Amino acid sequence: MAGELDRIDRKILKLLQEDGRLSNAELAGLVNVSPATCHRRTQRLFDEGFIQGVRAHIDPQKVDRSALVIVGVVLDRSTPQSFAEFEEVVRKADFVLDCHLVAGDFDYFLKIRTRDMADFNKLHGEKLIALPGVRQTRTFFVMKEVTDNAPLPF
């Protein structure tokens, strides 16, 4: 799919990753095409799924979610049904920011933000261990965020 992108498309993607609030006119000027051409190209990038959405990046500390927690999850069974049941519930869980199926000692890694350790402890006891099929969890409190949501290189 990446072969379908020319130099201008890649520049549009790079610029929108840096600042999703650029107006079409500003973006057109930065990539040296007319506003109409820029709009068509940007719309195509949305239509073809290269751009999946645009959203604001919220400072977790400003909204009282400064504790970042990574949770390794091991399910009690390694069957397609147990994975599907777990994933269905996790997709709806508002406390899970990211969920990744992984190879290795764990089945999944979850990214969760809470107010503090006590808030996570409550969430763990009430919601996390109640997820379907969970046999074991291992919790990692992030000490320092070195990079988060880095832009894709173009």
C-alpha positions in Angstrom: 0.0 0.0 0.0 2.9 2.4 0.7 3.9 2.2 -2.9 0.7 4.1 -3.8 2.0 7.2 -2.0 4.0 9.8 -4.0 6.3 12.5 -2.5 3.4 14.9 -2.1 1.2 12.4 -0.3 4.0 11.5 2.1 4.6 15.2 2.8 0.9 15.7 3.5 0.9 12.7 5.9 4.1 14.0 7.7 2.7 17.5 8.1 -0.7 16.3 9.3 1.0 14.1 11.9 2.8 17.1 13.2 -0.2 19.3 13.2 -3.7 17.9 12.4 -5.2 21.4 12.7 -3.5 22.7 9.6 -6.1 24.3 7.3 -6.3 23.0 3.7 -4.9 26.3 2.5 -1.9 26.1 4.8 -1.3 22.5 3.9 -1.5 23.3 0.2 1.1 26.0 0.6 3.4 23.8 2.5 3.3 21.0 -0.1 3.3 23.5 -3.1 0.0 22.4 -4.7 -3.3 24.3 -5.2 -5.9 24.1 -2.4 -8.2 22.1 -4.7 -5.5 19.5 -5.4 -4.5 19.4 -1.8 -8.1 18.8 -0.7 -8.6 16.0 -3.3 -5.3 14.3 -2.2 -6.2 14.6 1.5 -9.7 13.3 1.0 -8.2 10.3 -0.9 -5.8 9.7 2.0 -8.9 9.5 4.3 -11.0 7.5 1.9 -8.3 4.9 1.3 -7.6 4.6 5.1 -4.1 6.1 5.1 -5.5 8.7 7.6 -7.8 7.0 10.1 -8.9 10.1 12.0 -7.8 13.3 13.6 -7.9 13.9 17.3 -6.6 16.1 20.1 -3.6 14.9 22.1 -4.7 15.5 25.8 -2.1 16.1 28.6 -2.9 13.2 31.0 -1.7 15.2 34.1 -4.1 18.1 33.3 -7.0 15.6 33.4 -5.9 13.7 36.5 -4.6 10.6 34.7 -0.9 10.9 35.4 -0.2 7.2 36.3 0.7 5.2 33.2 0.4 1.4 33.8 1.3 -1.4 31.4 -0.3 -4.7 32.3 0.8 -8.0 31.0 -2.1 -10.5 30.7 -2.0 -14.2 30.5 -5.3 -16.0 29.6 -6.3 -19.3 31.1 -6.7 -20.9 27.6 -5.0 -20.2 24.3 -8.0 -20.8 22.0 -9.5 -18.6 19.3 -12.7 -18.4 21.4 -11.0 -17.3 24.6 -9.0 -14.6 22.6 -12.2 -13.4 20.9 -14.1 -13.2 24.2 -11.3 -11.2 25.9 -10.9 -8.9 22.9 -14.6 -8.2 22.6 -14.8 -7.1 26.3 -11.5 -5.1 26.2 -12.7 -3.1 23.1 -15.6 -1.8 25.2 -13.6 -1.2 28.4 -13.2 2.5 28.8 -10.2 2.1 31.1 -8.0 0.4 28.4 -6.2 2.8 26.1 -4.4 0.2 24.1 -4.5 -3.6 23.9 -1.9 -5.6 21.9 -1.8 -9.4 21.3 1.8 -10.4 21.8 4.2 -13.3 21.5 6.2 -14.4 24.5 5.4 -14.8 28.2 2.1 -12.9 28.0 -0.9 -13.0 25.7 -1.7 -9.3 25.8 -0.3 -6.0 26.9 -2.7 -3.4 28.1 -2.0 0.3 28.4 -4.0 2.0 31.2 -4.0 5.5 32.7 -5.2 6.1 36.3 -5.0 8.9 38.8 -2.5 7.1 41.0 -1.5 3.7 42.4 -4.5 3.5 44.7 -6.8 4.2 41.8 -5.2 1.5 39.8 -5.4 -0.9 42.7 -9.2 -0.4 42.8 -9.5 -0.8 39.1 -7.4 -4.0 39.2 -9.6 -5.5 41.9 -12.9 -4.5 40.4 -12.4 -4.7 36.6 -9.1 -6.0 35.4 -9.2 -9.4 37.0 -12.9 -9.7 36.1 -12.0 -9.7 32.3 -13.0 -13.0 30.7 -10.3 -15.7 30.8 -7.7 -13.8 32.8 -5.5 -16.3 34.6 -2.6 -13.9 35.6 -1.6 -10.2 35.3 1.7 -8.6 35.8 1.7 -4.8 36.4 4.4 -2.4 35.3 4.1 1.2 36.6 5.9 3.5 34.1 8.5 5.7 35.8 9.2 8.0 32.9 7.6 8.3 29.5 10.5 8.7 27.1 8.4 8.8 23.9 4.7 8.2 23.4 2.8 8.2 20.1 5.8 9.2 18.1 4.9 10.1 14.5 5.5 7.5 11.8 8.7 8.4 9.8 8.2 9.5 6.2 
